[in-house]
Amino acid sequence: MKLSSIAQRFLFPAPVVTLYYLTKYRCKISPKAEVELSPFLTIGKNTVISSFTKIKATYGSLVYELEITV
């Protein structure tokens, strides 16, 4: 495991990650979810990630988009 990923995991608390993704992607992440800050992770607009969810994109790209058609 890289030193930078270890530092991100322990230096950025969940509320900071939640605010980061809220401002960048306009998505809602529960503070109880574990979402890693990564340049490989892209989350779609208005996506909701609830408690006890773990999302990590350390070694490759991950795109998560929710599309609802009415």
PDB file of N, CA, C, O and CB in Angstrom:
ATOM      1  N   MET A   1       0.853  -1.180   0.000  1.00  0.00           N
ATOM      2  CA  MET A   1       0.000   0.000   0.000  1.00  0.00           C
ATOM      3  C   MET A   1       0.896   1.240   0.000  1.00  0.00           C
ATOM      4  O   MET A   1       1.879   1.318   0.738  1.00  0.00           O
ATOM      5  CB  MET A   1      -0.969   0.000   1.232  1.00  0.00           C
ATOM      6  N   LYS A   2       0.538   2.189  -0.833  1.00  0.00           N
ATOM      7  CA  LYS A   2       1.329   3.405  -0.937  1.00  0.00           C
ATOM      8  C   LYS A   2       1.147   4.288   0.287  1.00  0.00           C
ATOM      9  O   LYS A   2       0.097   4.287   0.931  1.00  0.00           O
ATOM     10  CB  LYS A   2       0.956   4.171  -2.195  1.00  0.00           C
ATOM     11  N   LEU A   3       2.195   5.039   0.589  1.00  0.00           N
ATOM     12  CA  LEU A   3       2.155   5.950   1.728  1.00  0.00           C
ATOM     13  C   LEU A   3       1.082   7.015   1.563  1.00  0.00           C
ATOM     14  O   LEU A   3       0.449   7.416   2.540  1.00  0.00           O
ATOM     15  CB  LEU A   3       3.506   6.608   1.918  1.00  0.00           C
ATOM     16  N   SER A   4       0.870   7.481   0.316  1.00  0.00           N
ATOM     17  CA  SER A   4      -0.146   8.520   0.086  1.00  0.00           C
ATOM     18  C   SER A   4      -1.553   8.000   0.358  1.00  0.00           C
ATOM     19  O   SER A   4      -2.383   8.733   0.895  1.00  0.00           O
ATOM     20  CB  SER A   4      -0.057   9.042  -1.351  1.00  0.00           C
ATOM     21  N   SER A   5      -1.838   6.742  -0.003  1.00  0.00           N
ATOM     22  CA  SER A   5      -3.175   6.195   0.264  1.00  0.00           C
ATOM     23  C   SER A   5      -3.384   5.964   1.753  1.00  0.00           C
ATOM     24  O   SER A   5      -4.499   6.115   2.253  1.00  0.00           O
ATOM     25  CB  SER A   5      -3.384   4.882  -0.504  1.00  0.00           C
ATOM     26  N   ILE A   6      -2.337   5.603   2.456  1.00  0.00           N
ATOM     27  CA  ILE A   6      -2.442   5.453   3.915  1.00  0.00           C
ATOM     28  C   ILE A   6      -2.704   6.812   4.553  1.00  0.00           C
ATOM     29  O   ILE A   6      -3.543   6.927   5.447  1.00  0.00           O
ATOM     30  CB  ILE A   6      -1.149   4.818   4.503  1.00  0.00           C
ATOM     31  N   ALA A   7      -1.993   7.837   4.100  1.00  0.00           N
ATOM     32  CA  ALA A   7      -2.182   9.184   4.644  1.00  0.00           C
ATOM     33  C   ALA A   7      -3.590   9.694   4.384  1.00  0.00           C
ATOM     34  O   ALA A   7      -4.207  10.289   5.267  1.00  0.00           O
ATOM     35  CB  ALA A   7      -1.161  10.148   4.045  1.00  0.00           C
ATOM     36  N   GLN A   8      -4.109   9.466   3.167  1.00  0.00           N
ATOM     37  CA  GLN A   8      -5.466   9.919   2.855  1.00  0.00           C
ATOM     38  C   GLN A   8      -6.492   9.217   3.712  1.00  0.00           C
ATOM     39  O   GLN A   8      -7.460   9.836   4.154  1.00  0.00           O
ATOM     40  CB  GLN A   8      -5.780   9.692   1.390  1.00  0.00           C
ATOM     41  N   ARG A   9      -6.297   7.952   3.950  1.00  0.00           N
ATOM     42  CA  ARG A   9      -7.271   7.188   4.722  1.00  0.00           C
ATOM     43  C   ARG A   9      -7.371   7.680   6.163  1.00  0.00           C
ATOM     44  O   ARG A   9      -8.460   7.699   6.737  1.00  0.00           O
ATOM     45  CB  ARG A   9      -6.909   5.715   4.705  1.00  0.00           C
ATOM     46  N   PHE A  10      -6.245   8.077   6.749  1.00  0.00           N
ATOM     47  CA  PHE A  10      -6.255   8.447   8.154  1.00  0.00           C
ATOM     48  C   PHE A  10      -6.268   9.951   8.412  1.00  0.00           C
ATOM     49  O   PHE A  10      -6.641  10.377   9.504  1.00  0.00           O
ATOM     50  CB  PHE A  10      -5.077   7.855   8.819  1.00  0.00           C
ATOM     51  N   LEU A  11      -5.874  10.759   7.438  1.00  0.00           N
ATOM     52  CA  LEU A  11      -5.822  12.202   7.659  1.00  0.00           C
ATOM     53  C   LEU A  11      -7.082  12.941   7.243  1.00  0.00           C
ATOM     54  O   LEU A  11      -7.319  14.059   7.698  1.00  0.00           O
ATOM     55  CB  LEU A  11      -4.668  12.772   6.929  1.00  0.00           C
ATOM     56  N   PHE A  12      -7.900  12.328   6.377  1.00  0.00           N
ATOM     57  CA  PHE A  12      -9.124  12.966   5.933  1.00  0.00           C
ATOM     58  C   PHE A  12     -10.320  12.250   6.559  1.00  0.00           C
ATOM     59  O   PHE A  12     -10.678  11.157   6.120  1.00  0.00           O
ATOM     60  CB  PHE A  12      -9.219  12.959   4.388  1.00  0.00           C
ATOM     61  N   PRO A  13     -10.942  12.847   7.577  1.00  0.00           N
ATOM     62  CA  PRO A  13     -12.111  12.199   8.192  1.00  0.00           C
ATOM     63  C   PRO A  13     -13.303  12.169   7.236  1.00  0.00           C
ATOM     64  O   PRO A  13     -13.352  12.910   6.255  1.00  0.00           O
ATOM     65  CB  PRO A  13     -12.501  12.925   9.488  1.00  0.00           C
ATOM     66  N   ALA A  14     -14.247  11.309   7.540  1.00  0.00           N
ATOM     67  CA  ALA A  14     -15.415  11.096   6.675  1.00  0.00           C
ATOM     68  C   ALA A  14     -16.180  12.377   6.341  1.00  0.00           C
ATOM     69  O   ALA A  14     -16.583  12.539   5.189  1.00  0.00           O
ATOM     70  CB  ALA A  14     -16.353  10.123   7.330  1.00  0.00           C
ATOM     71  N   PRO A  15     -16.401  13.294   7.283  1.00  0.00           N
ATOM     72  CA  PRO A  15     -17.129  14.521   6.907  1.00  0.00           C
ATOM     73  C   PRO A  15     -16.392  15.359   5.858  1.00  0.00           C
ATOM     74  O   PRO A  15     -17.035  16.021   5.043  1.00  0.00           O
ATOM     75  CB  PRO A  15     -17.372  15.373   8.144  1.00  0.00           C
ATOM     76  N   VAL A  16     -15.074  15.340   5.863  1.00  0.00           N
ATOM     77  CA  VAL A  16     -14.309  16.078   4.852  1.00  0.00           C
ATOM     78  C   VAL A  16     -14.493  15.439   3.483  1.00  0.00           C
ATOM     79  O   VAL A  16     -14.662  16.144   2.489  1.00  0.00           O
ATOM     80  CB  VAL A  16     -12.810  16.123   5.224  1.00  0.00           C
ATOM     81  N   VAL A  17     -14.461  14.115   3.423  1.00  0.00           N
ATOM     82  CA  VAL A  17     -14.685  13.395   2.167  1.00  0.00           C
ATOM     83  C   VAL A  17     -16.096  13.659   1.669  1.00  0.00           C
ATOM     84  O   VAL A  17     -16.301  13.867   0.473  1.00  0.00           O
ATOM     85  CB  VAL A  17     -14.450  11.876   2.349  1.00  0.00           C
ATOM     86  N   THR A  18     -17.072  13.653   2.570  1.00  0.00           N
ATOM     87  CA  THR A  18     -18.464  13.924   2.203  1.00  0.00           C
ATOM     88  C   THR A  18     -18.604  15.318   1.597  1.00  0.00           C
ATOM     89  O   THR A  18     -19.249  15.476   0.560  1.00  0.00           O
ATOM     90  CB  THR A  18     -19.383  13.785   3.432  1.00  0.00           C
ATOM     91  N   LEU A  19     -18.018  16.314   2.217  1.00  0.00           N
ATOM     92  CA  LEU A  19     -18.095  17.680   1.688  1.00  0.00           C
ATOM     93  C   LEU A  19     -17.368  17.815   0.347  1.00  0.00           C
ATOM     94  O   LEU A  19     -17.825  18.534  -0.541  1.00  0.00           O
ATOM     95  CB  LEU A  19     -17.504  18.667   2.698  1.00  0.00           C
ATOM     96  N   TYR A  20     -16.247  17.127   0.206  1.00  0.00           N
ATOM     97  CA  TYR A  20     -15.495  17.182  -1.047  1.00  0.00           C
ATOM     98  C   TYR A  20     -16.333  16.653  -2.214  1.00  0.00           C
ATOM     99  O   TYR A  20     -16.454  17.318  -3.243  1.00  0.00           O
ATOM    100  CB  TYR A  20     -14.190  16.376  -0.923  1.00  0.00           C
ATOM    101  N   TYR A  21     -16.903  15.477  -2.059  1.00  0.00           N
ATOM    102  CA  TYR A  21     -17.697  14.897  -3.141  1.00  0.00           C
ATOM    103  C   TYR A  21     -19.028  15.626  -3.337  1.00  0.00           C
ATOM    104  O   TYR A  21     -19.567  15.635  -4.444  1.00  0.00           O
ATOM    105  CB  TYR A  21     -17.954  13.424  -2.863  1.00  0.00           C
ATOM    106  N   LEU A  22     -19.560  16.233  -2.281  1.00  0.00           N
ATOM    107  CA  LEU A  22     -20.781  17.024  -2.422  1.00  0.00           C
ATOM    108  C   LEU A  22     -20.516  18.244  -3.293  1.00  0.00           C
ATOM    109  O   LEU A  22     -21.323  18.570  -4.163  1.00  0.00           O
ATOM    110  CB  LEU A  22     -21.315  17.456  -1.041  1.00  0.00           C
ATOM    111  N   THR A  23     -19.403  18.915  -3.070  1.00  0.00           N
ATOM    112  CA  THR A  23     -19.099  20.103  -3.859  1.00  0.00           C
ATOM    113  C   THR A  23     -18.609  19.762  -5.260  1.00  0.00           C
ATOM    114  O   THR A  23     -18.892  20.501  -6.203  1.00  0.00           O
ATOM    115  CB  THR A  23     -18.064  20.939  -3.150  1.00  0.00           C
ATOM    116  N   LYS A  24     -17.883  18.661  -5.418  1.00  0.00           N
ATOM    117  CA  LYS A  24     -17.337  18.316  -6.728  1.00  0.00           C
ATOM    118  C   LYS A  24     -18.369  17.656  -7.641  1.00  0.00           C
ATOM    119  O   LYS A  24     -18.469  18.008  -8.816  1.00  0.00           O
ATOM    120  CB  LYS A  24     -16.150  17.398  -6.562  1.00  0.00           C
ATOM    121  N   TYR A  25     -19.147  16.690  -7.103  1.00  0.00           N
ATOM    122  CA  TYR A  25     -20.068  15.925  -7.934  1.00  0.00           C
ATOM    123  C   TYR A  25     -21.550  16.136  -7.590  1.00  0.00           C
ATOM    124  O   TYR A  25     -22.420  15.575  -8.255  1.00  0.00           O
ATOM    125  CB  TYR A  25     -19.738  14.474  -7.817  1.00  0.00           C
ATOM    126  N   ARG A  26     -21.843  16.933  -6.567  1.00  0.00           N
ATOM    127  CA  ARG A  26     -23.219  17.142  -6.094  1.00  0.00           C
ATOM    128  C   ARG A  26     -23.893  15.827  -5.704  1.00  0.00           C
ATOM    129  O   ARG A  26     -25.068  15.605  -5.998  1.00  0.00           O
ATOM    130  CB  ARG A  26     -24.045  17.846  -7.174  1.00  0.00           C
ATOM    131  N   CYS A  27     -23.145  14.979  -5.052  1.00  0.00           N
ATOM    132  CA  CYS A  27     -23.711  13.720  -4.575  1.00  0.00           C
ATOM    133  C   CYS A  27     -23.730  13.745  -3.054  1.00  0.00           C
ATOM    134  O   CYS A  27     -23.043  14.550  -2.426  1.00  0.00           O
ATOM    135  CB  CYS A  27     -22.898  12.495  -5.104  1.00  0.00           C
ATOM    136  N   LYS A  28     -24.516  12.862  -2.475  1.00  0.00           N
ATOM    137  CA  LYS A  28     -24.668  12.809  -1.024  1.00  0.00           C
ATOM    138  C   LYS A  28     -24.059  11.514  -0.513  1.00  0.00           C
ATOM    139  O   LYS A  28     -24.469  10.423  -0.907  1.00  0.00           O
ATOM    140  CB  LYS A  28     -26.163  12.919  -0.610  1.00  0.00           C
ATOM    141  N   ILE A  29     -23.075  11.647   0.370  1.00  0.00           N
ATOM    142  CA  ILE A  29     -22.401  10.498   0.954  1.00  0.00           C
ATOM    143  C   ILE A  29     -22.583  10.569   2.455  1.00  0.00           C
ATOM    144  O   ILE A  29     -22.323  11.601   3.074  1.00  0.00           O
ATOM    145  CB  ILE A  29     -20.890  10.459   0.568  1.00  0.00           C
ATOM    146  N   SER A  30     -23.023   9.483   3.031  1.00  0.00           N
ATOM    147  CA  SER A  30     -23.186   9.420   4.480  1.00  0.00           C
ATOM    148  C   SER A  30     -21.818   9.509   5.151  1.00  0.00           C
ATOM    149  O   SER A  30     -20.854   8.922   4.658  1.00  0.00           O
ATOM    150  CB  SER A  30     -23.919   8.116   4.899  1.00  0.00           C
ATOM    151  N   PRO A  31     -21.716  10.234   6.267  1.00  0.00           N
ATOM    152  CA  PRO A  31     -20.447  10.262   6.997  1.00  0.00           C
ATOM    153  C   PRO A  31     -20.032   8.880   7.517  1.00  0.00           C
ATOM    154  O   PRO A  31     -18.866   8.667   7.850  1.00  0.00           O
ATOM    155  CB  PRO A  31     -20.548  11.233   8.159  1.00  0.00           C
ATOM    156  N   LYS A  32     -20.979   7.952   7.585  1.00  0.00           N
ATOM    157  CA  LYS A  32     -20.658   6.592   8.033  1.00  0.00           C
ATOM    158  C   LYS A  32     -20.189   5.706   6.885  1.00  0.00           C
ATOM    159  O   LYS A  32     -19.788   4.564   7.114  1.00  0.00           O
ATOM    160  CB  LYS A  32     -21.871   5.962   8.702  1.00  0.00           C
ATOM    161  N   ALA A  33     -20.233   6.212   5.652  1.00  0.00           N
ATOM    162  CA  ALA A  33     -19.729   5.457   4.501  1.00  0.00           C
ATOM    163  C   ALA A  33     -18.222   5.664   4.418  1.00  0.00           C
ATOM    164  O   ALA A  33     -17.702   6.686   4.864  1.00  0.00           O
ATOM    165  CB  ALA A  33     -20.433   5.902   3.169  1.00  0.00           C
ATOM    166  N   GLU A  34     -17.534   4.698   3.851  1.00  0.00           N
ATOM    167  CA  GLU A  34     -16.094   4.786   3.689  1.00  0.00           C
ATOM    168  C   GLU A  34     -15.780   4.923   2.199  1.00  0.00           C
ATOM    169  O   GLU A  34     -15.732   3.933   1.469  1.00  0.00           O
ATOM    170  CB  GLU A  34     -15.383   3.541   4.302  1.00  0.00           C
ATOM    171  N   VAL A  35     -15.567   6.165   1.761  1.00  0.00           N
ATOM    172  CA  VAL A  35     -15.275   6.457   0.364  1.00  0.00           C
ATOM    173  C   VAL A  35     -13.891   7.084   0.320  1.00  0.00           C
ATOM    174  O   VAL A  35     -13.626   8.094   0.973  1.00  0.00           O
ATOM    175  CB  VAL A  35     -16.360   7.404  -0.276  1.00  0.00           C
ATOM    176  N   GLU A  36     -13.026   6.473  -0.451  1.00  0.00           N
ATOM    177  CA  GLU A  36     -11.646   6.922  -0.531  1.00  0.00           C
ATOM    178  C   GLU A  36     -11.514   8.087  -1.511  1.00  0.00           C
ATOM    179  O   GLU A  36     -12.093   8.052  -2.597  1.00  0.00           O
ATOM    180  CB  GLU A  36     -10.731   5.765  -0.948  1.00  0.00           C
ATOM    181  N   LEU A  37     -10.757   9.112  -1.136  1.00  0.00           N
ATOM    182  CA  LEU A  37     -10.451  10.204  -2.052  1.00  0.00           C
ATOM    183  C   LEU A  37      -9.468   9.669  -3.078  1.00  0.00           C
ATOM    184  O   LEU A  37      -8.372   9.239  -2.717  1.00  0.00           O
ATOM    185  CB  LEU A  37      -9.871  11.455  -1.297  1.00  0.00           C
ATOM    186  N   SER A  38      -9.837   9.689  -4.334  1.00  0.00           N
ATOM    187  CA  SER A  38      -8.986   9.124  -5.367  1.00  0.00           C
ATOM    188  C   SER A  38      -9.250   9.828  -6.690  1.00  0.00           C
ATOM    189  O   SER A  38     -10.399  10.142  -7.004  1.00  0.00           O
ATOM    190  CB  SER A  38      -9.220   7.608  -5.500  1.00  0.00           C
ATOM    191  N   PRO A  39      -8.205  10.080  -7.467  1.00  0.00           N
ATOM    192  CA  PRO A  39      -8.421  10.665  -8.795  1.00  0.00           C
ATOM    193  C   PRO A  39      -9.064   9.667  -9.750  1.00  0.00           C
ATOM    194  O   PRO A  39      -9.531  10.053 -10.821  1.00  0.00           O
ATOM    195  CB  PRO A  39      -7.098  11.158  -9.378  1.00  0.00           C
ATOM    196  N   PHE A  40      -9.095   8.390  -9.378  1.00  0.00           N
ATOM    197  CA  PHE A  40      -9.680   7.346 -10.221  1.00  0.00           C
ATOM    198  C   PHE A  40     -11.185   7.201 -10.020  1.00  0.00           C
ATOM    199  O   PHE A  40     -11.831   6.465 -10.765  1.00  0.00           O
ATOM    200  CB  PHE A  40      -9.005   6.024  -9.941  1.00  0.00           C
ATOM    201  N   LEU A  41     -11.755   7.886  -9.034  1.00  0.00           N
ATOM    202  CA  LEU A  41     -13.167   7.722  -8.688  1.00  0.00           C
ATOM    203  C   LEU A  41     -13.986   8.879  -9.256  1.00  0.00           C
ATOM    204  O   LEU A  41     -13.663  10.045  -9.031  1.00  0.00           O
ATOM    205  CB  LEU A  41     -13.348   7.636  -7.154  1.00  0.00           C
ATOM    206  N   THR A  42     -15.047   8.550  -9.994  1.00  0.00           N
ATOM    207  CA  THR A  42     -15.981   9.526 -10.523  1.00  0.00           C
ATOM    208  C   THR A  42     -17.380   9.116 -10.101  1.00  0.00           C
ATOM    209  O   THR A  42     -17.790   7.976 -10.316  1.00  0.00           O
ATOM    210  CB  THR A  42     -15.868   9.642 -12.070  1.00  0.00           C
ATOM    211  N   ILE A  43     -18.115  10.049  -9.499  1.00  0.00           N
ATOM    212  CA  ILE A  43     -19.459   9.765  -9.015  1.00  0.00           C
ATOM    213  C   ILE A  43     -20.424  10.687  -9.745  1.00  0.00           C
ATOM    214  O   ILE A  43     -20.155  11.879  -9.889  1.00  0.00           O
ATOM    215  CB  ILE A  43     -19.562   9.950  -7.463  1.00  0.00           C
ATOM    216  N   GLY A  44     -21.543  10.144 -10.206  1.00  0.00           N
ATOM    217  CA  GLY A  44     -22.525  10.919 -10.957  1.00  0.00           C
ATOM    218  C   GLY A  44     -23.304  11.893 -10.078  1.00  0.00           C
ATOM    219  O   GLY A  44     -23.337  11.758  -8.855  1.00  0.00           O
ATOM    220  N   LYS A  45     -23.931  12.879 -10.726  1.00  0.00           N
ATOM    221  CA  LYS A  45     -24.740  13.876 -10.014  1.00  0.00           C
ATOM    222  C   LYS A  45     -25.909  13.218  -9.297  1.00  0.00           C
ATOM    223  O   LYS A  45     -26.494  12.253  -9.788  1.00  0.00           O
ATOM    224  CB  LYS A  45     -25.257  14.946 -10.986  1.00  0.00           C
ATOM    225  N   ASN A  46     -26.237  13.755  -8.134  1.00  0.00           N
ATOM    226  CA  ASN A  46     -27.376  13.334  -7.317  1.00  0.00           C
ATOM    227  C   ASN A  46     -27.311  11.872  -6.888  1.00  0.00           C
ATOM    228  O   ASN A  46     -28.343  11.277  -6.578  1.00  0.00           O
ATOM    229  CB  ASN A  46     -28.650  13.570  -8.072  1.00  0.00           C
ATOM    230  N   THR A  47     -26.129  11.288  -6.864  1.00  0.00           N
ATOM    231  CA  THR A  47     -25.959   9.932  -6.367  1.00  0.00           C
ATOM    232  C   THR A  47     -25.996   9.954  -4.850  1.00  0.00           C
ATOM    233  O   THR A  47     -25.470  10.875  -4.226  1.00  0.00           O
ATOM    234  CB  THR A  47     -24.636   9.311  -6.878  1.00  0.00           C
ATOM    235  N   VAL A  48     -26.613   8.947  -4.258  1.00  0.00           N
ATOM    236  CA  VAL A  48     -26.683   8.837  -2.805  1.00  0.00           C
ATOM    237  C   VAL A  48     -25.943   7.568  -2.394  1.00  0.00           C
ATOM    238  O   VAL A  48     -26.261   6.472  -2.855  1.00  0.00           O
ATOM    239  CB  VAL A  48     -28.171   8.816  -2.303  1.00  0.00           C
ATOM    240  N   ILE A  49     -24.964   7.729  -1.531  1.00  0.00           N
ATOM    241  CA  ILE A  49     -24.218   6.598  -0.989  1.00  0.00           C
ATOM    242  C   ILE A  49     -24.517   6.565   0.497  1.00  0.00           C
ATOM    243  O   ILE A  49     -24.165   7.486   1.234  1.00  0.00           O
ATOM    244  CB  ILE A  49     -22.664   6.713  -1.272  1.00  0.00           C
ATOM    245  N   SER A  50     -25.169   5.498   0.929  1.00  0.00           N
ATOM    246  CA  SER A  50     -25.650   5.447   2.311  1.00  0.00           C
ATOM    247  C   SER A  50     -24.621   4.830   3.256  1.00  0.00           C
ATOM    248  O   SER A  50     -23.519   4.461   2.849  1.00  0.00           O
ATOM    249  CB  SER A  50     -26.950   4.658   2.382  1.00  0.00           C
ATOM    250  N   SER A  51     -25.002   4.729   4.500  1.00  0.00           N
ATOM    251  CA  SER A  51     -24.126   4.261   5.568  1.00  0.00           C
ATOM    252  C   SER A  51     -23.590   2.864   5.308  1.00  0.00           C
ATOM    253  O   SER A  51     -24.224   2.046   4.641  1.00  0.00           O
ATOM    254  CB  SER A  51     -24.857   4.285   6.882  1.00  0.00           C
ATOM    255  N   PHE A  52     -22.411   2.614   5.850  1.00  0.00           N
ATOM    256  CA  PHE A  52     -21.756   1.310   5.836  1.00  0.00           C
ATOM    257  C   PHE A  52     -21.444   0.812   4.428  1.00  0.00           C
ATOM    258  O   PHE A  52     -21.394  -0.395   4.192  1.00  0.00           O
ATOM    259  CB  PHE A  52     -22.619   0.304   6.542  1.00  0.00           C
ATOM    260  N   THR A  53     -21.233   1.738   3.494  1.00  0.00           N
ATOM    261  CA  THR A  53     -20.816   1.407   2.137  1.00  0.00           C
ATOM    262  C   THR A  53     -19.325   1.702   2.025  1.00  0.00           C
ATOM    263  O   THR A  53     -18.847   2.709   2.548  1.00  0.00           O
ATOM    264  CB  THR A  53     -21.640   2.212   1.068  1.00  0.00           C
ATOM    265  N   LYS A  54     -18.602   0.840   1.353  1.00  0.00           N
ATOM    266  CA  LYS A  54     -17.168   1.020   1.192  1.00  0.00           C
ATOM    267  C   LYS A  54     -16.856   1.085  -0.300  1.00  0.00           C
ATOM    268  O   LYS A  54     -17.130   0.137  -1.035  1.00  0.00           O
ATOM    269  CB  LYS A  54     -16.371  -0.129   1.886  1.00  0.00           C
ATOM    270  N   ILE A  55     -16.280   2.211  -0.750  1.00  0.00           N
ATOM    271  CA  ILE A  55     -15.917   2.397  -2.151  1.00  0.00           C
ATOM    272  C   ILE A  55     -14.457   2.826  -2.210  1.00  0.00           C
ATOM    273  O   ILE A  55     -14.065   3.828  -1.612  1.00  0.00           O
ATOM    274  CB  ILE A  55     -16.842   3.450  -2.847  1.00  0.00           C
ATOM    275  N   LYS A  56     -13.657   2.050  -2.944  1.00  0.00           N
ATOM    276  CA  LYS A  56     -12.245   2.361  -3.103  1.00  0.00           C
ATOM    277  C   LYS A  56     -11.857   2.155  -4.555  1.00  0.00           C
ATOM    278  O   LYS A  56     -12.222   1.150  -5.164  1.00  0.00           O
ATOM    279  CB  LYS A  56     -11.370   1.490  -2.169  1.00  0.00           C
ATOM    280  N   ALA A  57     -11.127   3.094  -5.102  1.00  0.00           N
ATOM    281  CA  ALA A  57     -10.618   2.997  -6.470  1.00  0.00           C
ATOM    282  C   ALA A  57      -9.139   3.353  -6.427  1.00  0.00           C
ATOM    283  O   ALA A  57      -8.740   4.440  -6.845  1.00  0.00           O
ATOM    284  CB  ALA A  57     -11.411   3.940  -7.459  1.00  0.00           C
ATOM    285  N   THR A  58      -8.339   2.436  -5.923  1.00  0.00           N
ATOM    286  CA  THR A  58      -6.932   2.715  -5.692  1.00  0.00           C
ATOM    287  C   THR A  58      -6.074   2.492  -6.935  1.00  0.00           C
ATOM    288  O   THR A  58      -5.176   3.288  -7.210  1.00  0.00           O
ATOM    289  CB  THR A  58      -6.424   1.861  -4.567  1.00  0.00           C
ATOM    290  N   TYR A  59      -6.334   1.427  -7.687  1.00  0.00           N
ATOM    291  CA  TYR A  59      -5.433   1.052  -8.775  1.00  0.00           C
ATOM    292  C   TYR A  59      -6.055   1.134 -10.165  1.00  0.00           C
ATOM    293  O   TYR A  59      -5.377   0.827 -11.146  1.00  0.00           O
ATOM    294  CB  TYR A  59      -4.941  -0.328  -8.548  1.00  0.00           C
ATOM    295  N   GLY A  60      -7.296   1.530 -10.283  1.00  0.00           N
ATOM    296  CA  GLY A  60      -7.934   1.633 -11.586  1.00  0.00           C
ATOM    297  C   GLY A  60      -9.145   2.544 -11.507  1.00  0.00           C
ATOM    298  O   GLY A  60      -9.562   2.934 -10.417  1.00  0.00           O
ATOM    299  N   SER A  61      -9.702   2.879 -12.640  1.00  0.00           N
ATOM    300  CA  SER A  61     -10.815   3.827 -12.632  1.00  0.00           C
ATOM    301  C   SER A  61     -12.122   3.152 -12.226  1.00  0.00           C
ATOM    302  O   SER A  61     -12.355   1.982 -12.527  1.00  0.00           O
ATOM    303  CB  SER A  61     -10.967   4.473 -14.008  1.00  0.00           C
ATOM    304  N   LEU A  62     -12.965   3.912 -11.539  1.00  0.00           N
ATOM    305  CA  LEU A  62     -14.283   3.471 -11.117  1.00  0.00           C
ATOM    306  C   LEU A  62     -15.232   4.624 -11.388  1.00  0.00           C
ATOM    307  O   LEU A  62     -15.041   5.727 -10.877  1.00  0.00           O
ATOM    308  CB  LEU A  62     -14.304   3.039  -9.601  1.00  0.00           C
ATOM    309  N   VAL A  63     -16.259   4.367 -12.195  1.00  0.00           N
ATOM    310  CA  VAL A  63     -17.260   5.380 -12.514  1.00  0.00           C
ATOM    311  C   VAL A  63     -18.592   4.885 -11.989  1.00  0.00           C
ATOM    312  O   VAL A  63     -19.053   3.805 -12.360  1.00  0.00           O
ATOM    313  CB  VAL A  63     -17.326   5.669 -14.054  1.00  0.00           C
ATOM    314  N   TYR A  64     -19.208   5.674 -11.128  1.00  0.00           N
ATOM    315  CA  TYR A  64     -20.483   5.294 -10.519  1.00  0.00           C
ATOM    316  C   TYR A  64     -21.498   6.358 -10.874  1.00  0.00           C
ATOM    317  O   TYR A  64     -21.422   7.481 -10.377  1.00  0.00           O
ATOM    318  CB  TYR A  64     -20.359   5.127  -8.965  1.00  0.00           C
ATOM    319  N   GLU A  65     -22.442   6.018 -11.724  1.00  0.00           N
ATOM    320  CA  GLU A  65     -23.484   6.952 -12.119  1.00  0.00           C
ATOM    321  C   GLU A  65     -24.835   6.290 -11.950  1.00  0.00           C
ATOM    322  O   GLU A  65     -25.003   5.113 -12.267  1.00  0.00           O
ATOM    323  CB  GLU A  65     -23.287   7.427 -13.571  1.00  0.00           C
ATOM    324  N   LEU A  66     -25.769   7.024 -11.465  1.00  0.00           N
ATOM    325  CA  LEU A  66     -27.124   6.552 -11.289  1.00  0.00           C
ATOM    326  C   LEU A  66     -28.013   7.285 -12.279  1.00  0.00           C
ATOM    327  O   LEU A  66     -28.087   8.514 -12.272  1.00  0.00           O
ATOM    328  CB  LEU A  66     -27.610   6.761  -9.831  1.00  0.00           C
ATOM    329  N   GLU A  67     -28.681   6.530 -13.122  1.00  0.00           N
ATOM    330  CA  GLU A  67     -29.560   7.154 -14.109  1.00  0.00           C
ATOM    331  C   GLU A  67     -30.982   6.683 -13.855  1.00  0.00           C
ATOM    332  O   GLU A  67     -31.267   5.486 -13.873  1.00  0.00           O
ATOM    333  CB  GLU A  67     -29.112   6.815 -15.564  1.00  0.00           C
ATOM    334  N   ILE A  68     -31.860   7.630 -13.622  1.00  0.00           N
ATOM    335  CA  ILE A  68     -33.270   7.320 -13.365  1.00  0.00           C
ATOM    336  C   ILE A  68     -34.090   7.879 -14.518  1.00  0.00           C
ATOM    337  O   ILE A  68     -34.001   9.064 -14.840  1.00  0.00           O
ATOM    338  CB  ILE A  68     -33.752   7.914 -11.989  1.00  0.00           C
ATOM    339  N   THR A  69     -34.878   7.029 -15.129  1.00  0.00           N
ATOM    340  CA  THR A  69     -35.762   7.497 -16.194  1.00  0.00           C
ATOM    341  C   THR A  69     -37.196   7.428 -15.703  1.00  0.00           C
ATOM    342  O   THR A  69     -37.609   6.447 -15.084  1.00  0.00           O
ATOM    343  CB  THR A  69     -35.579   6.657 -17.493  1.00  0.00           C
ATOM    344  N   VAL A  70     -37.943   8.469 -15.984  1.00  0.00           N
ATOM    345  CA  VAL A  70     -39.322   8.535 -15.535  1.00  0.00           C
ATOM    346  C   VAL A  70     -40.246   8.439 -16.718  1.00  0.00           C
ATOM    347  O   VAL A  70     -41.465   8.475 -16.553  1.00  0.00           O
ATOM    348  CB  VAL A  70     -39.585   9.816 -14.753  1.00  0.00           C
TER     349      VAL A  70
END
